[in-house]
Amino acid sequence: MACDGVIDIASALFGVSGKELREPGRSLLSVARVRQIAMYVTHVELGLSMKDVGQGFARDRTTVLHACHQVEDLRDDIEFDTMVSRMEKVVAAAFGQPHKNAGLSNAT
């Protein structure tokens, strides 16, 4: 399933064990944040519904919704946004999808 692939990518990019990312229940903030990024990228880049993402991450839809809101709020930080963008690009490439923001410039 796509979620397993994204978990493996997040594990490699952020140095967190895939086992920790897959465990149900609460985690350390660092692990939870990586899982939130992975859920967000799965939803945004691969277009999976929040329900499907939740099932793939052993969470419910509202947890995915919360993760997406958290990541969106944190993207105001340039370093965090760069990390998320890098993961989006890797996931898009790994799944043979065009990156959602490809070709867009930051010019206003």
C-alpha positions as CSV (number, residue, x, y, z in Angstrom):
1,M,0.0,0.0,0.0
2,A,1.1,3.6,-0.6
3,C,1.2,4.4,3.1
4,D,3.9,1.7,3.7
5,G,6.0,3.2,1.0
6,V,5.7,6.7,2.4
7,I,6.5,5.4,5.9
8,D,9.6,3.8,4.6
9,I,10.6,7.1,2.9
10,A,9.9,9.1,6.0
11,S,12.0,6.6,8.0
12,A,14.9,7.0,5.7
13,L,14.7,10.8,5.4
14,F,14.3,11.6,9.1
15,G,16.2,8.7,10.7
16,V,13.2,7.4,12.6
17,S,12.5,3.6,12.7
18,G,9.6,2.5,10.5
19,K,8.5,0.3,13.4
20,E,8.0,3.4,15.6
21,L,6.1,5.2,12.8
22,R,3.8,2.2,12.4
23,E,3.1,1.6,16.1
24,P,-0.4,2.5,17.3
25,G,-0.8,4.7,20.3
26,R,1.1,7.8,21.3
27,S,4.7,8.4,20.5
28,L,7.5,10.8,21.4
29,L,6.9,14.2,19.8
30,S,9.8,13.7,17.3
31,V,8.3,10.4,16.1
32,A,4.8,11.8,16.1
33,R,5.9,14.9,14.0
34,V,7.6,12.7,11.4
35,R,4.4,10.6,11.3
36,Q,2.3,13.8,10.8
37,I,4.5,14.9,8.0
38,A,4.2,11.4,6.3
39,M,0.4,11.5,6.7
40,Y,0.2,15.0,5.3
41,V,2.4,14.1,2.3
42,T,0.4,11.0,1.6
43,H,-2.8,13.0,1.6
44,V,-1.5,16.0,-0.4
45,E,0.9,14.4,-2.9
46,L,-0.8,11.0,-3.5
47,G,-4.4,12.3,-3.1
48,L,-5.5,9.6,-0.7
49,S,-8.5,10.4,1.4
50,M,-8.0,11.1,5.0
51,K,-9.9,8.0,5.9
52,D,-7.5,5.9,3.6
53,V,-4.5,7.6,5.1
54,G,-5.7,6.9,8.6
55,Q,-6.2,3.2,7.8
56,G,-2.7,3.0,6.3
57,F,-1.2,4.6,9.4
58,A,-3.4,2.7,11.9
59,R,-5.0,6.0,12.9
60,D,-8.5,7.5,12.4
61,R,-9.5,10.2,9.9
62,T,-9.6,12.9,12.6
63,T,-5.9,12.2,13.5
64,V,-5.0,12.7,9.9
65,L,-7.0,15.9,9.7
66,H,-5.1,17.1,12.9
67,A,-1.8,16.1,11.3
68,C,-2.5,18.1,8.1
69,H,-3.5,21.2,10.1
70,Q,-0.3,20.9,12.3
71,V,1.9,20.6,9.2
72,E,0.2,23.4,7.4
73,D,0.7,25.7,10.4
74,L,4.3,24.7,10.8
75,R,5.1,25.4,7.1
76,D,5.5,29.1,8.0
77,D,8.9,28.1,9.3
78,I,11.3,28.1,6.4
79,E,13.4,25.1,7.6
80,F,10.3,23.0,8.3
81,D,8.8,23.9,5.0
82,T,12.0,22.9,3.2
83,M,11.9,19.5,5.0
84,V,8.3,18.9,4.0
85,S,9.0,20.1,0.4
86,R,11.9,17.6,0.1
87,M,9.7,14.8,1.3
88,E,6.9,15.8,-1.1
89,K,9.4,15.7,-4.0
90,V,10.8,12.3,-3.0
91,V,7.3,10.8,-2.6
92,A,6.1,12.2,-5.9
93,A,9.2,10.8,-7.6
94,A,9.0,7.4,-5.9
95,F,5.3,7.0,-6.9
96,G,5.8,8.3,-10.4
97,Q,3.6,11.3,-9.8
98,P,4.2,14.9,-10.9
99,H,5.0,17.0,-7.8
100,K,2.0,19.2,-7.1
101,N,4.1,22.4,-7.0
102,A,6.4,21.6,-9.9
103,G,6.8,24.5,-12.2
104,L,5.5,27.1,-9.8
105,S,7.7,29.9,-8.7
106,N,7.7,31.7,-5.4
107,A,7.3,35.1,-7.1
108,T,4.3,37.1,-6.1
